[in-house]
Amino acid sequence: MSNSRKIIELFYDVTSPYSWLAFEVLCRYRNVWNINLKFKPAYLGGVIYGSGNQPPGLNPCKFLYMVSDLTLLSKYFGVPMYRPSVLPEKDSLNAMRFVTAVAEREKEGDALERVSKELWKRMWRTHQDISQFSSLTEAGLKAGLSANEVEEILTLSKSQPIKDKLKRVTQEALEYKCCFGLPFIVCHVNGKTEVFFGSDRFELMAYFIGEKWMGPHPNKLTA
Ligand SMILES: N[C@@H](CCC(=O)N[C@@H](CS)C(=O)NCC(=O)O)C(=O)O
């Protein structure tokens, strides 16, 4: 199994803090495991409603659990994040269309990675808005894109092909019939496919793909 081509697809949304954790960890493992990592920007609202689920924060018990869970996980994974005192407007449609446009435009390089991380930081670290176009512009510039690039990406993000692309990718996750939230991770190995929900399934995922889980900081072990 270890010599076969292993593809890992990460469906994520930048309003999902658990997606951020999964994103950071998979980036750390990208050159440690024999994997081809593919980022799939999707829309959390579409996944929740399309699967008949409810936003997790609406259930008060689940919400309280998530607050303490994320505080601990953020330390464990080494991804500083803080819950805002007032939960921000969570709709991520504009942000995910923006991210989808970055992905569409990117032929090579790491703009998608930088922009996604910047948006997570804004929402979960510095508590800034990520729904207004002006905020997306700021995030794009902070992620190192030029003003021209950001303008092009914003225009592209409002186009029908990009709206359709985000819908298609979200639908692709839903078509697995067992996707009800994010992050949603799909692993393909030797013609077999297995799916995982959450940033807390890496040990099992590693078992499935025939790689070793070395905790959230694989590079620190060899340093
Ligand atoms: N246990 C998972 C929780 C992931 C999670 O709660 N994701 C949220 C979005 S941030 C979600 O989609 N929840 C849907 C649900 O719990 O039904 C993890 O550690 O990653």
The ligand as an SDF file (V2000), in Angstrom:
LIG
                    3D

 20 19  0  0  0  0  0  0  0  0999 V2000
  -14.9620   16.5020   15.9050 N   0  0  0  0  0  0  0  0  0  0  0  0
  -14.7680   17.2990   14.7310 C   0  0  0  0  0  0  0  0  0  0  0  0
  -15.7770   18.4250   14.7590 C   0  0  0  0  0  0  0  0  0  0  0  0
  -15.8530   19.1980   13.4400 C   0  0  0  0  0  0  0  0  0  0  0  0
  -16.9980   20.1890   13.4450 C   0  0  0  0  0  0  0  0  0  0  0  0
  -17.6740   20.3490   14.4600 O   0  0  0  0  0  0  0  0  0  0  0  0
  -17.2110   20.8670   12.3250 N   0  0  0  0  0  0  0  0  0  0  0  0
  -18.3230   21.7760   12.2140 C   0  0  0  0  0  0  0  0  0  0  0  0
  -17.9560   22.9810   11.3620 C   0  0  0  0  0  0  0  0  0  0  0  0
  -16.7040   23.9470   12.2130 S   0  0  0  0  0  0  0  0  0  0  0  0
  -19.4480   21.0290   11.5310 C   0  0  0  0  0  0  0  0  0  0  0  0
  -19.5230   21.0010   10.3220 O   0  0  0  0  0  0  0  0  0  0  0  0
  -20.2840   20.3970   12.3360 N   0  0  0  0  0  0  0  0  0  0  0  0
  -21.4050   19.6290   11.8720 C   0  0  0  0  0  0  0  0  0  0  0  0
  -21.8460   18.6770   12.9660 C   0  0  0  0  0  0  0  0  0  0  0  0
  -21.1370   18.5560   13.9710 O   0  0  0  0  0  0  0  0  0  0  0  0
  -22.8780   18.0500   12.7890 O   0  0  0  0  0  0  0  0  0  0  0  0
  -13.3150   17.8120   14.7130 C   0  0  0  0  0  0  0  0  0  0  0  0
  -12.6090   17.6730   15.7220 O   0  0  0  0  0  0  0  0  0  0  0  0
  -12.8620   18.3200   13.6980 O   0  0  0  0  0  0  0  0  0  0  0  0
  1  2  1  0
  2  3  1  0
  2 18  1  0
  3  4  1  0
  4  5  1  0
  5  6  2  0
  5  7  1  0
  7  8  1  0
  8  9  1  0
  8 11  1  0
  9 10  1  0
 11 12  2  0
 11 13  1  0
 13 14  1  0
 14 15  1  0
 15 16  2  0
 15 17  1  0
 18 19  2  0
 18 20  1  0
M  END
$$$$
